[in-house]
Amino acid sequence: MSTHLHPHPLVLKNWQILWMMRLFPPLLFNRIRTEYLSPDLMHCRVRIAHSFMNRNLQGSVFGGTLFSALDPFLPVMMWQIFARRGQKLEVWLKKAEIDYLKPSSTKMYIDFRLREIDLQEAGQSLAEKGKFEKWLPAEAIDQNDVVCVQARLLVYLRTYKGHSANF
């Protein structure tokens, strides 16, 4: 798709992002729900329900469910922050390093947080090189406040090249 058909970035309202993420099948069927998205998109809270739909043979939450919960949120947050600034970017999770520390048989939460320094670094790198990548941390914590998963997520941003999926 050529850039002249979509010259401006797709800017979504927070309620649109929430519903998009709530209805996205890999999240919906894994019982992953976006509970909160801050107005500035710097914080997102995700709940992973413990359900028959996402339990493994030992009764704990399946690792694939945890990966699904870690995958899309930071890239979507950054994509929309820069879209609101007028920049059309392609953004995705390039790599993830996940340490499964403890099985969980309760619901879990992940708080994704961006810092202003992350956005400043991204803006500078995009202006100079047209791309940016950074490792960002995330943890899945069960309802007893036990850290069950620690992850490092490599978020990748680049200037729009005109060939991503209709955005």
Kinemage of the C-alpha trace (Angstrom):
@kinemage 1
@onewidth
@group {chain A} dominant
@subgroup {mainchain}
@vectorlist {calphas} color= white
{ca met a 1} P 0.000 0.000 0.000
{ca ser a 2} L 1.453 3.326 -0.951
{ca thr a 3} L 1.913 6.125 1.551
{ca his a 4} L -0.205 8.604 -0.430
{ca leu a 5} L -3.357 6.606 0.397
{ca his a 6} L -2.747 6.986 4.136
{ca pro a 7} L -0.661 10.156 4.566
{ca his a 8} L -1.519 10.610 8.249
{ca pro a 9} L -1.044 8.200 11.122
{ca leu a 10} L -4.065 6.337 12.416
{ca val a 11} L -4.863 7.958 15.762
{ca leu a 12} L -7.147 5.976 18.042
{ca lys a 13} L -9.009 7.184 21.097
{ca asn a 14} L -8.264 5.354 24.343
{ca trp a 15} L -11.650 3.618 24.365
{ca gln a 16} L -10.953 2.346 20.828
{ca ile a 17} L -7.588 0.916 21.894
{ca leu a 18} L -9.181 -0.715 24.946
{ca trp a 19} L -11.895 -2.388 22.905
{ca met a 20} L -9.511 -3.380 20.121
{ca met a 21} L -7.273 -5.095 22.664
{ca arg a 22} L -10.205 -6.658 24.524
{ca leu a 23} L -11.692 -8.185 21.375
{ca phe a 24} L -8.435 -9.261 19.704
{ca pro a 25} L -8.915 -13.067 19.513
{ca pro a 26} L -5.513 -14.177 20.909
{ca leu a 27} L -6.192 -12.041 23.984
{ca leu a 28} L -9.920 -12.658 24.278
{ca phe a 29} L -9.694 -16.452 24.079
{ca asn a 30} L -6.733 -16.554 26.465
{ca arg a 31} L -8.801 -14.541 28.967
{ca ile a 32} L -6.423 -11.557 28.830
{ca arg a 33} L -8.198 -8.271 29.492
{ca thr a 34} L -6.937 -4.714 29.337
{ca glu a 35} L -8.198 -3.200 32.589
{ca tyr a 36} L -6.701 0.267 32.425
{ca leu a 37} L -5.058 2.555 29.913
{ca ser a 38} L -3.870 5.940 31.118
{ca pro a 39} L -4.956 9.001 29.109
{ca asp a 40} L -1.318 9.646 28.074
{ca leu a 41} L -0.775 5.950 27.151
{ca met a 42} L 2.212 5.708 29.496
{ca his a 43} L 0.617 3.001 31.679
{ca cys a 44} L -1.486 -0.032 30.817
{ca arg a 45} L -2.740 -2.671 33.263
{ca val a 46} L -3.592 -6.133 31.964
{ca arg a 47} L -5.321 -8.957 33.846
{ca ile a 48} L -4.824 -12.609 32.966
{ca ala a 49} L -7.701 -14.697 34.299
{ca his a 50} L -7.093 -18.228 35.514
{ca ser a 51} L -9.554 -20.261 33.483
{ca phe a 52} L -10.165 -23.662 31.949
{ca met a 53} L -9.361 -21.967 28.618
{ca asn a 54} L -5.772 -21.110 29.563
{ca arg a 55} L -4.701 -23.802 32.035
{ca asn a 56} L -1.989 -26.320 31.299
{ca leu a 57} L -1.974 -29.958 32.421
{ca gln a 58} L -0.683 -28.999 35.884
{ca gly a 59} L -3.494 -26.474 36.376
{ca ser a 60} L -1.348 -23.346 36.110
{ca val a 61} L -1.624 -20.623 33.482
{ca phe a 62} L -0.187 -21.803 30.166
{ca gly a 63} L 3.102 -20.186 29.119
{ca gly a 64} L 1.674 -19.299 25.716
{ca thr a 65} L -1.042 -17.280 27.440
{ca leu a 66} L 1.601 -15.373 29.369
{ca phe a 67} L 3.546 -14.677 26.178
{ca ser a 68} L 0.334 -13.471 24.484
{ca ala a 69} L -0.210 -11.087 27.385
{ca leu a 70} L 3.319 -9.687 27.080
{ca asp a 71} L 3.407 -9.324 23.301
{ca pro a 72} L 1.246 -6.450 21.999
{ca phe a 73} L 0.851 -3.792 24.672
{ca leu a 74} L 4.121 -1.834 24.695
{ca pro a 75} L 4.265 -1.652 20.882
{ca val a 76} L 0.647 -0.471 20.680
{ca met a 77} L 1.228 2.128 23.382
{ca met a 78} L 4.302 3.512 21.599
{ca trp a 79} L 2.615 3.371 18.178
{ca gln a 80} L -0.285 5.469 19.423
{ca ile a 81} L 1.846 7.929 21.423
{ca phe a 82} L 3.826 8.748 18.286
{ca ala a 83} L 0.684 8.760 16.117
{ca arg a 84} L -0.735 11.435 18.417
{ca arg a 85} L 2.451 13.413 17.788
{ca gly a 86} L 1.867 13.149 14.044
{ca gln a 87} L 4.441 10.430 13.314
{ca lys a 88} L 3.430 7.443 11.242
{ca leu a 89} L 5.474 4.459 12.391
{ca glu a 90} L 5.680 0.721 12.051
{ca val a 91} L 6.018 -0.775 15.515
{ca trp a 92} L 6.291 -4.327 16.778
{ca leu a 93} L 7.771 -6.528 19.453
{ca lys a 94} L 11.033 -7.705 17.933
{ca lys a 95} L 12.138 -10.080 20.673
{ca ala a 96} L 11.156 -11.241 24.145
{ca glu a 97} L 13.164 -12.860 26.915
{ca ile a 98} L 10.838 -14.464 29.426
{ca asp a 99} L 11.725 -16.076 32.731
{ca tyr a 100} L 8.901 -18.212 34.071
{ca leu a 101} L 9.732 -18.084 37.777
{ca lys a 102} L 6.741 -19.710 39.412
{ca pro a 103} L 3.580 -21.405 38.144
{ca ser a 104} L 0.427 -19.497 38.952
{ca ser a 105} L -3.004 -20.902 39.613
{ca thr a 106} L -4.565 -17.498 40.284
{ca lys a 107} L -5.265 -14.487 38.123
{ca met a 108} L -2.244 -12.354 37.286
{ca tyr a 109} L -1.583 -8.737 36.409
{ca ile a 110} L 0.973 -6.998 34.228
{ca asp a 111} L 1.579 -3.260 34.484
{ca phe a 112} L 3.234 -1.909 31.351
{ca arg a 113} L 4.896 1.449 31.937
{ca leu a 114} L 6.739 3.811 29.662
{ca arg a 115} L 8.926 6.635 30.881
{ca glu a 116} L 9.398 10.012 29.282
{ca ile a 117} L 13.091 9.175 28.757
{ca asp a 118} L 12.024 6.153 26.639
{ca leu a 119} L 10.011 8.445 24.383
{ca gln a 120} L 12.782 11.036 24.190
{ca glu a 121} L 15.315 8.388 23.186
{ca ala a 122} L 12.892 6.995 20.616
{ca gly a 123} L 12.178 10.422 19.140
{ca gln a 124} L 15.863 11.247 18.836
{ca ser a 125} L 16.760 7.900 17.269
{ca leu a 126} L 13.835 8.087 14.837
{ca ala a 127} L 14.909 11.581 13.763
{ca glu a 128} L 18.552 10.540 13.282
{ca lys a 129} L 18.285 6.944 12.007
{ca gly a 130} L 14.638 6.369 11.136
{ca lys a 131} L 14.422 3.506 13.625
{ca phe a 132} L 14.619 2.723 17.328
{ca glu a 133} L 14.718 -0.343 19.523
{ca lys a 134} L 14.846 -0.702 23.267
{ca trp a 135} L 14.521 -3.421 25.879
{ca leu a 136} L 11.732 -2.693 28.350
{ca pro a 137} L 10.861 -4.699 31.478
{ca ala a 138} L 7.571 -6.312 32.462
{ca glu a 139} L 6.445 -8.630 35.250
{ca ala a 140} L 3.400 -10.833 35.697
{ca ile a 141} L 2.346 -10.788 39.344
{ca asp a 142} L -0.279 -13.112 40.787
{ca gln a 143} L -3.096 -12.050 43.097
{ca asn a 144} L -0.879 -12.872 46.110
{ca asp a 145} L 1.718 -10.304 44.912
{ca val a 146} L 4.155 -13.041 43.875
{ca val a 147} L 6.208 -12.321 40.755
{ca cys a 148} L 5.586 -15.317 38.502
{ca val a 149} L 7.130 -14.013 35.282
{ca gln a 150} L 9.890 -11.524 34.540
{ca ala a 151} L 10.352 -10.415 30.957
{ca arg a 152} L 12.463 -8.141 28.824
{ca leu a 153} L 10.699 -6.965 25.690
{ca leu a 154} L 12.525 -5.495 22.700
{ca val a 155} L 10.220 -2.911 21.140
{ca tyr a 156} L 11.095 -1.883 17.586
{ca leu a 157} L 9.942 1.328 15.894
{ca arg a 158} L 10.742 2.589 12.432
{ca thr a 159} L 9.521 5.277 10.126
{ca tyr a 160} L 6.579 4.077 8.053
{ca lys a 161} L 7.737 2.429 4.805
{ca gly a 162} L 4.323 2.012 3.210
{ca his a 163} L 3.837 -1.730 3.473
{ca ser a 164} L 2.317 -2.555 6.852
{ca ala a 165} L -1.257 -3.814 7.249
{ca asn a 166} L -3.493 -0.892 6.262
{ca phe a 167} L -2.418 1.323 9.148
